[in-house]
């Protein structure tokens, strides 16, 4: 994903998160003298792939720019239980005020990176690229898309604006696959055009229309292999993407059918937050 888009997205995302947590002030932190300084350390309580450095930094920058964050790991690093991730120094009130918001970002994005790394490991050596989907946490689209790449997987389209995905209802409204693809290429030259198909007849239509990518929705293994062969024999072959009902048990065998991509919604929608802990030292 575009680095500039990601970087510009972090400050407003953090501002929104802090606003919902702080309201008109952290009343518990006010119990601590304003001048009191503190140091803290954040550790992981489990094996994980880390993602979220930029969000944590921005949380403490917005809470109090006197807080110093010293990272001991980088995005994409693998960590083990009880491994220190970063240390903080600054006003005790500010460390406590920013704690939960910072850890929320870090644990969620690290969870996304961790599950992505697991799935990437299952297809290692096959040459297939695992893609995420738009099934993301509202407000964290760009963040989770970035986390997926930290785990070794790849981004599908970011939203509805950067690539076409022509489905059944689009085709019906346009009149045909050929009409939909032609209009897409005319309206937005250079943007990828993908067509979702559910049969070999639809696959043939999409290939004849010169779609860039064809999504094979819920094809069985034999169907995927046949689709790969038909695509190779076509004068204008497309990239092929398998999708629908794919999990850890079926992933490797689907990758071995020869498709180019496999899209998996659970990379972002089913991620489990990593268990983290912050303690004063």
N, C-alpha and C positions, 0 to 999 in steps of 0.2 A: 504494500500500500504506500501511497505518497507520504514521504516523511514530513513535508510541510503541512499537509492536512492533519496528520497525527499531532504534531507539535502545537498547532494552533488550537486543537481540540482540547488539550489537557487543561489549560487554565479555566475555561468556563465550566468544564465538567467538575473540576475540583470545587469551584465556587458554589455550584449547585449542591454538591454533597455536603459541604461545610454549612451552608445555610439551613439545610434540613436538620442537621445535627445540633447546631449552636442556637438557633432561634435568636433570642435577644441576649444570650450570654451563657457561659458555662458556670452555673452557680456553685457546683461542687469544687471547681478549681479555685474559686474565690476564697476557700477556706485556707489556702496556702499563702503565706506572705509573698507579696509581689516581687520582692528582691531575692527570694530564695532561688538558688541555682541547683541544677541536677544533671545527672548523666543517666542514660538508659541504654539497654541493649535489647534488640529484637532477635529472636531465634525462630527457627523452624522446628516444629515438633514431629515432622515426618519427612520422608523422601519427597522431593519436589523439583520442578523446574521453575526457576524464579522469573517473574515478570512484574513490572510495576515501579521501577526505579523513578521514572519521571513523574509519576503521580504522587509518590511519597514525598519527593523533593518539593513539589508544588504545594502540597498540603501544608508543610511546615513553613514554606515561604509566605503563604497567605496568612497563616495563623500568627507567625512572628518571625521576621527575617533575621532575628538574632539567634535562632536555633541553628545549630550546625549538624549536618547529617554526614556521617562518615560510612560509606558503603564498603563492605567486605566481599561482596559478590556483584555480579553484573546480570542484566537481563539475559536469559538463556542458559545460565549456569545451573547445573544439577547440584542439589544440596542434600544433606542427610539429617536425621533427627538430632536436635540440640546444636546444630551448627549456627553460629552467629551470622546474621545477615547484614545488619548495620547498627551503628551506635549514634546516640544523640547527645548533644550538650546544649544547655540553654536554660532559660527560666522554667522552673518546675511546672508552673501553671500552663505554659504553652506546650510543653511536652505532653501533658495529660489531655489538654484540649484537642490536640491534633491526633492523638493515639488511635482512636477507633476509626476515624475517617481514613487515615493512612493505611491502617491494617486491612480495612475493608477492600480498598483498591488492590493492595498487594496480595491478599489471600484469594480474591476472586480471579485476578489476572494470572496468578501463578497456578491456580486450579485449571484454568483454560490451557495454559502452556503445558502443564503436566499431563493432562489427558491427551493433548495433541502429540506430545512426545511418545506416549505409550502407543497410540495408533500408528504413528510414523514407524515405530520399531517393528510393527507387525508386517509391514510391506517392504521392509528393507531389502534391497537387491532386486526388486521387481521392475523398477523404473517408473512405476505409476506415481502420480502426484495426488495426494489427498487434499481435498478442498473443503473449506468451511461453507456455510450458507448464511442467509440473512436471519437465521433464528438466533438472534443475540439478545442480551439484556438491554431493554430500552435505555438510551442514553450512553451506552457503553459499546456501541457498534465499532467505532474505530479502535478503541482500546482492546476489545476482544479479538478483532481481526489482527492486530499487532501481536497479541499474545499467541495466537495460532502459529504465526511465523517463528516466534521464539521457541516453540515446541517442535519445529521442523516440518510443519505442514504448510499449506499454501492458501491464498485467498481466492475465492470465487469473486463475483462482482461485489463491490462494496455496498452499492445500493441500487436504486432503480434508474440511476442516471448514467452509469459508466459502462454498461453492457446490456444487450438485449437478451431476454429469455422468453421466447415465444412459446406459450402453452396452448392447450386446447381451446380455451375461450378466446384467446387472441386470434387463433386461426379461424375460428367460426366467424368472428366479427370482421376479419379481413377478407374472408372468402376462400382462402386457400393458403397452404404453406408457401407456395411460390410468391403469391401476392404479399404476404406478410414479410418474407425475407427481402423481397425487392424494395418494399417501402422502407424497411429498416435501413437498408444500405443507402437508399437515396436520402433519407432524413438525417442520418448521422454517419457519414462516410468515415471509415476507419475504426468505428467501435465494433467490438466483437458481436456477432449474431449467433445466438444459440437457439436451437429448437428442441423442445421436449417431445419424444415420440413413445408410443406404447405398442407399436406393431412394426413388422418389417415393411409393410406398405408405406407407413408414415416415414420410416427410415429412408426408403427409396425417394420419397417426395423431398425430404430435407436435403439429401445428398444432391438430387437433381437441381434443387434451388440454390445450391452452393452455400449452404450454411457453414459457418466456421466451426461450430461445435454442435454435436448432436447428443442430447441427454437421453440415455436409454433407461426409461423409468420402469423399475420392477421387472426387468428381464431376468430369466433364470440363467444359470451358468452356460447351458448349451446355447441359449439364445444370444448371450453375450459373445460367445466364441464365433457364432455364425455371423453376428453383426460386424465383428472385427474383420472377418474374411470378406464379407460383402463390401465393406468400406475400402479395403485394400484394392479390390477389383474395380472400384468406381473411378472414372476419369478425374473427378475432383473430390478426392477423399477429404473427410473432415476429421477433427479430433473427436474422440468418443469419450463420453462421461457416463459412468454407471451411477445410479441413484435409486434410493428407495429400499427401506427395510434392511440396511446393511449394519452389521455389528461386528464385534471382535471375533466371533466364531466363523463368520463368512468372509471377512475382509481379505484374507490372504488368497483364498481360492478365486475370489472375484478379480483381484489384482493380476493373477496369473492367466486370466482369459485374454489379456492383451489390450485392454482398454487403456486410454491415456490418463484419465482422471477418475477419481471416485469422490463424490461429494457426501459429506456426513454431517448432519445437523447437530449431532450430539457433542461435537467438539466444543460448541459454544452454549448449547441449551441444557446439557446434562452435566456440566462440569461441577465438581465438588470443591469447595473452597479449601485451601491448604490451612492446616492448623498452625497458627503463629502465636507467639507470646512476647510481650514487652515487660521488662522488669527494670526498676531503678538499680543502679550499681554504685 
